[in-house]
């Protein structure tokens, strides 16, 4: 049971305090309710661009990292299609430094053509390095556009097109910031060797005077149910043929999510999983294979991906994957197999909860979902899943018309 206190400032900033006096450290985590799904189709990559801009100096602090390092702290951030999260860890006695830094960049970034130009170049180089020049780097750009026709999950966090960042204007950036990076759209979580009264005082001092902004009302285009299988073949300069297949699955807050999550572990969660045992170890069709999903807040994708052993025909490999899925659809799973993946899930959750930084980000995430106390209910939801629910969810997900298949082939001419 993770205990916490919670209060809200007059400007709408939600604050969560988790006390852990076994550590001398404190974590300050700021989650903003904005991700790549909140971008305009012609201006994508902005949420990720802000992950870089937020470290480029704010209105009163030219360099973010220096004061934090002097206070013995470290920091990082990440952006997803659903959210943006910033976090720092430092000795608890220096916690006010983190409040000062985080509040100042929430107050206002130091918007300038120079800072935008610097970070724009950084992001553009990242786009080229990881998504254009890297082998298999464009797989998810291709797959997202294949699987989604309406929902903004159809583009990656880094952006749909390089030109969207290259052509980003200062006014576009400023408008995006003041729409999303406001107290009313943020969750501040403070965890570690802290006290609630202390956090309340610091939150009021450093964040209380920031204008609340307007709460962002999300109204995204919803993806219609897929009615026909989609397939695509791509040739590229890669060492091995690769197989990717996705199926639409339920959203994060749908009760069916837990069954889908356990299904991915049974099929592809490590060396004892069905796909690995049959297709890698026994039949030697794949050199590696995995089954996973992204935990998307809106309805997302369950994925099977694998690299083929050289010389194996990709159609034969795909047929073998389908055979394993058909076995699950026909025979279901045993209580023993289900309990095994439940035990694995429980151990992963327990391991994650050992870190005060992980607890801070998890509390913020569940507060974003609707209530931080949901964090304490997750395990019971996994434990409650039955073999009958697993079979029913398999039949909902693994329908041919719900699938998207990508054959990503090594081009012999380029290799």
C-alpha positions in Angstrom: 0.0 0.0 0.0 1.5 3.3 -1.1 0.4 6.1 1.2 0.2 9.7 0.1 -1.4 13.1 0.9 -3.1 15.2 -1.7 -4.1 18.8 -2.0 -4.8 21.3 -4.8 -3.6 24.9 -5.0 -6.0 27.7 -5.9 -4.6 27.9 -9.4 -5.6 24.2 -10.0 -2.2 22.6 -9.6 -2.7 19.1 -8.1 0.0 18.2 -5.5 0.7 14.7 -4.2 3.0 14.0 -1.3 4.5 10.6 -0.6 6.6 10.4 2.6 9.5 7.9 2.8 11.9 8.7 5.6 14.1 5.7 4.9 15.9 7.7 2.2 17.9 11.0 2.5 16.7 11.9 -1.0 13.6 13.6 -2.4 12.0 13.5 -5.9 10.1 16.3 -7.5 8.0 15.1 -10.4 6.0 17.4 -12.7 3.6 15.7 -15.1 1.9 17.7 -17.8 -1.3 16.4 -19.3 -0.1 16.8 -22.9 1.4 14.4 -25.4 1.8 13.9 -29.1 -1.9 13.1 -29.4 -2.7 16.7 -28.6 -0.8 18.2 -31.6 -2.3 19.4 -34.8 -1.8 17.1 -37.8 0.2 19.8 -39.6 2.3 20.7 -36.5 3.5 17.5 -34.9 6.5 16.9 -32.7 5.8 19.9 -30.5 5.3 18.0 -27.2 8.7 16.3 -27.8 10.3 19.7 -28.8 9.2 21.1 -25.5 11.0 18.3 -23.6 14.1 19.9 -25.1 13.0 23.5 -24.7 12.2 23.1 -21.1 15.9 22.5 -20.4 17.0 25.5 -22.5 16.4 28.2 -19.9 13.4 29.9 -18.3 12.5 33.5 -17.6 14.7 33.9 -14.5 17.1 30.9 -14.8 19.3 30.9 -18.0 20.6 27.4 -17.5 18.5 24.7 -15.8 21.1 22.1 -15.0 23.7 24.1 -13.2 21.8 25.0 -10.0 20.5 21.5 -9.7 23.9 19.9 -10.0 25.3 22.3 -7.4 22.5 21.1 -5.1 23.6 17.5 -5.7 20.7 16.7 -8.0 20.0 15.0 -11.3 17.1 15.3 -13.7 15.5 13.9 -16.8 12.3 13.9 -18.8 10.3 11.9 -21.3 7.4 12.5 -23.7 4.9 10.0 -24.9 1.9 10.2 -27.1 -0.2 10.7 -23.9 1.8 12.8 -21.5 5.0 14.7 -20.7 6.9 14.1 -17.5 9.8 15.9 -15.9 11.6 14.7 -12.7 14.6 15.4 -10.6 16.1 13.8 -7.6 18.3 15.6 -5.0 19.2 15.5 -1.3 16.0 16.3 0.7 17.6 19.3 2.4 18.0 21.0 -0.9 14.5 20.4 -2.2 13.7 24.0 -2.5 16.1 24.3 -5.4 13.9 21.9 -7.3 10.8 23.9 -6.5 12.5 27.0 -7.7 13.6 25.4 -11.0 10.4 23.7 -11.8 8.2 26.6 -11.0 10.2 29.0 -13.1 9.9 27.0 -16.2 6.2 26.5 -15.6 5.9 30.3 -15.2 7.5 30.9 -18.6 10.2 29.6 -20.8 12.8 32.0 -22.1 11.3 32.1 -25.6 13.8 33.3 -28.1 14.6 32.6 -31.7 18.1 31.5 -30.6 16.8 28.9 -28.1 14.2 27.6 -30.5 16.8 27.3 -33.3 19.2 25.4 -31.0 16.6 22.9 -29.8 15.0 22.6 -33.3 18.4 21.5 -34.7 18.8 19.0 -31.8 15.4 17.4 -32.5 16.0 17.3 -36.2 19.3 15.5 -35.8 17.6 13.1 -33.4 14.9 12.5 -36.0 17.5 11.8 -38.7 19.7 9.6 -36.4 17.0 7.4 -34.9 14.2 7.4 -37.4 15.7 7.9 -40.9 19.3 6.6 -40.8 18.9 3.8 -38.2 18.0 0.3 -39.4 14.3 -0.4 -38.8 14.0 3.2 -37.5 11.0 4.0 -39.5 9.0 0.9 -38.6 6.7 2.6 -36.2 6.2 5.6 -38.5 4.9 3.1 -41.1 2.9 0.9 -38.7 1.2 3.8 -37.0 0.1 5.2 -40.3 -1.1 1.8 -41.4 -3.0 1.0 -38.2 -4.6 4.4 -37.5 -6.6 6.5 -39.9 -8.2 9.1 -37.6 -6.7 9.1 -34.1 -3.5 11.1 -33.6 -1.7 8.0 -32.5 -1.0 7.8 -36.2 2.1 9.8 -35.7 5.2 9.2 -33.5 6.1 11.3 -30.5 9.0 12.9 -32.4 6.6 14.0 -35.1 5.0 12.9 -38.3 7.3 14.8 -40.7 10.8 16.4 -40.1 9.5 19.6 -41.8 7.0 20.1 -38.9 9.9 20.8 -36.6 12.1 22.5 -39.2 9.3 25.0 -39.9 8.1 25.5 -36.3 7.7 29.3 -35.6 8.2 31.0 -32.3 4.6 32.1 -32.1 3.5 28.5 -32.7 5.7 27.3 -29.8 4.6 30.1 -27.5 0.9 29.3 -28.1 1.5 25.6 -27.5 3.2 26.3 -24.2 0.6 28.6 -22.7 -2.2 26.2 -23.8 -0.8 23.1 -22.1 2.0 23.9 -19.6 -0.2 25.5 -17.0 -0.8 24.7 -13.4 -4.4 23.6 -14.1 -3.0 20.9 -16.5 -0.2 19.7 -14.3 0.4 17.3 -11.4 3.2 18.0 -8.9 4.4 14.9 -7.0 6.9 15.2 -4.2 8.3 12.0 -2.7 11.0 10.9 -0.3 12.3 12.4 3.0 9.7 15.2 3.1 6.7 16.3 5.1 3.3 17.3 3.8 3.2 20.7 5.6 6.7 21.5 4.2 5.6 20.6 0.7 2.4 22.6 1.0 4.4 25.7 2.1 6.9 25.3 -0.7 4.2 24.6 -3.3 2.3 27.8 -2.3 5.5 29.8 -2.3 6.8 28.8 -5.7 3.8 27.6 -7.7 0.9 29.4 -6.0 1.4 32.7 -7.9 1.5 31.2 -11.4 -1.6 32.0 -13.4 -3.7 28.9 -13.6 -4.4 28.9 -17.4 -7.4 27.2 -18.9 -8.0 23.5 -18.4 -7.3 21.7 -21.7 -10.4 20.0 -23.0 -9.4 17.1 -25.0 -11.7 16.3 -28.0 -9.7 13.9 -30.2 -11.0 12.2 -33.3 -11.7 8.6 -32.4 -10.5 5.7 -34.5 -13.4 3.7 -36.0 -13.5 0.0 -35.6 -11.2 -1.7 -38.2 -13.3 -3.7 -40.7 -10.6 -5.2 -43.0 -7.1 -6.5 -42.5 -4.3 -4.2 -43.7 -1.0 -5.4 -45.1 2.2 -3.7 -46.3 5.6 -4.8 -47.6 8.6 -2.6 -47.3 12.2 -3.2 -48.5 15.1 -1.4 -46.8 18.8 -1.6 -46.1 18.6 -3.8 -43.0 20.5 -7.0 -42.1 17.5 -9.3 -41.5 13.8 -9.6 -42.5 11.5 -8.4 -39.8 7.8 -9.2 -39.1 5.4 -6.9 -37.4 1.7 -7.4 -36.7 -0.6 -5.3 -34.6 -4.2 -5.6 -33.5 -6.3 -2.8 -31.9 -6.8 -3.3 -28.2 -8.7 -1.6 -25.4 -7.8 1.7 -23.7 -5.8 1.9 -20.5 -8.9 2.5 -18.2 -11.0 -0.2 -19.9 -11.5 -3.2 -17.5 -10.4 -5.5 -20.4 -6.9 -3.9 -20.4 -5.6 -6.2 -17.7 -6.5 -9.4 -19.7 -4.8 -7.9 -22.8 -1.7 -7.0 -20.8 -1.4 -10.6 -19.4 -1.9 -12.0 -23.0 1.2 -10.2 -24.2 3.2 -11.8 -21.4 1.9 -15.3 -22.2 2.7 -14.9 -25.9 6.0 -13.0 -25.8 7.1 -12.0 -22.4 10.6 -13.6 -22.3 12.3 -16.9 -22.8 9.5 -19.1 -21.4 6.7 -17.5 -23.5 4.8 -19.3 -26.1 6.2 -17.5 -29.1 9.8 -17.8 -28.0 9.6 -21.4 -27.0 7.9 -22.5 -30.3 9.3 -20.1 -32.9 12.8 -19.3 -31.6 13.8 -22.3 -29.6 12.0 -25.2 -31.3 11.3 -24.2 -34.9 14.2 -21.8 -35.2 12.3 -19.4 -37.5 13.0 -16.2 -35.6 16.2 -15.0 -34.0 14.1 -12.9 -31.6 10.4 -12.4 -31.0 8.3 -10.3 -28.6 4.7 -9.4 -27.9 3.9 -6.1 -26.2 1.8 -3.0 -26.1 2.4 0.6 -25.2 -0.1 1.0 -22.4 -1.8 3.8 -24.4 -4.4 5.9 -22.5 -6.7 5.7 -25.6 -7.3 2.5 -27.4 -3.9 1.3 -28.7 -2.1 -1.6 -30.3 -1.1 -5.0 -29.2 2.1 -6.0 -31.2 4.0 -9.1 -32.2 7.4 -8.4 -33.7 10.3 -10.5 -34.6 13.6 -10.7 -36.6 13.7 -13.8 -38.8 16.6 -16.2 -39.0 18.4 -15.5 -42.3 17.0 -17.6 -45.2 13.5 -18.2 -43.6 10.6 -17.2 -45.8 8.6 -14.5 -44.1 5.3 -16.0 -45.2 6.3 -19.3 -43.5 7.2 -17.3 -40.4 3.9 -15.4 -40.4 2.0 -18.7 -40.7 3.8 -20.1 -37.7 2.8 -17.0 -35.6 -0.8 -17.4 -36.7 -0.7 -21.1 -35.7 0.4 -20.1 -32.2 -2.5 -17.6 -32.0 -4.9 -20.1 -33.2 -3.8 -22.6 -30.5 -4.6 -19.9 -27.9 -8.0 -19.1 -29.5 -8.9 -22.8 -29.7 -7.5 -24.2 -26.4 -7.3 -21.1 -24.2 -4.8 -21.0 -21.4 -4.4 -23.0 -18.2 -4.8 -21.8 -14.7 -1.1 -22.6 -14.1 0.0 -20.5 -17.2 -2.2 -17.6 -16.1 -0.9 -17.7 -12.5 2.7 -17.7 -13.8 2.3 -14.4 -15.6 0.3 -12.9 -12.7 3.2 -13.8 -10.4 5.6 -12.2 -12.9 3.5 -9.0 -13.0 3.3 -8.8 -9.3 7.1 -9.1 -8.9 7.7 -6.4 -11.6 5.3 -4.1 -9.8 6.9 -4.8 -6.4 10.4 -4.2 -7.9 9.3 -0.8 -9.4 7.8 0.3 -6.1 11.2 -0.1 -4.4 12.4 3.1 -6.1 11.1 6.4 -4.6 11.5 8.0 -8.1 9.3 5.3 -9.6 6.7 5.7 -6.9 6.6 9.4 -7.6 6.0 9.0 -11.3 3.5 6.3 -10.8 1.4 8.4 -8.4 1.4 11.2 -10.9 0.4 8.8 -13.7 -2.5 7.3 -11.7 -3.7 10.8 -10.7 -3.7 11.6 -14.4 -5.9 8.5 -15.0 -8.3 9.9 -12.4 -7.1 9.1 -8.9 -3.6 8.4 -7.5 -5.2 5.8 -5.2 -5.7 3.6 -8.3 -2.1 2.7 -7.9 -3.0 0.6 -4.9 -5.8 -1.2 -6.8 -3.8 -2.4 -9.8 -2.5 -5.7 -8.4 -6.0 -6.8 -7.4 -7.3 -6.2 -10.9 -4.6 -8.4 -12.4 -5.3 -11.1 -9.8 -9.0 -11.1 -10.7 -8.5 -11.9 -14.4 -9.8 -15.4 -15.2 -8.8 -17.9 -17.9 -12.3 -17.3 -19.4 -11.6 -13.6 -19.6 -8.3 -14.3 -21.3 -9.9 -16.5 -23.9 -12.7 -13.9 -24.5 -10.2 -11.1 -24.9 -8.1 -13.2 -27.4 -11.2 -13.6 -29.5 -11.9 -9.9 -29.4 -8.4 -8.9 -30.3 -7.1 -11.6 -32.7 -9.7 -11.1 -35.4 -8.2 -11.0 -39.0 -10.1 -7.8 -39.8 -8.6 -6.1 -36.7 -5.0 -6.8 -37.8 -2.2 -4.8 -39.5 0.8 -6.7 -40.9 4.1 -5.3 -42.0 6.8 -7.3 -43.8 10.0 -5.3 -43.4 12.4 -7.0 -45.8 16.1 -6.8 -46.3 16.7 -5.5 -49.8 19.4 -7.7 -51.4 20.3 -4.9 -53.8 21.1 -2.5 -50.9 22.4 -4.9 -48.3 
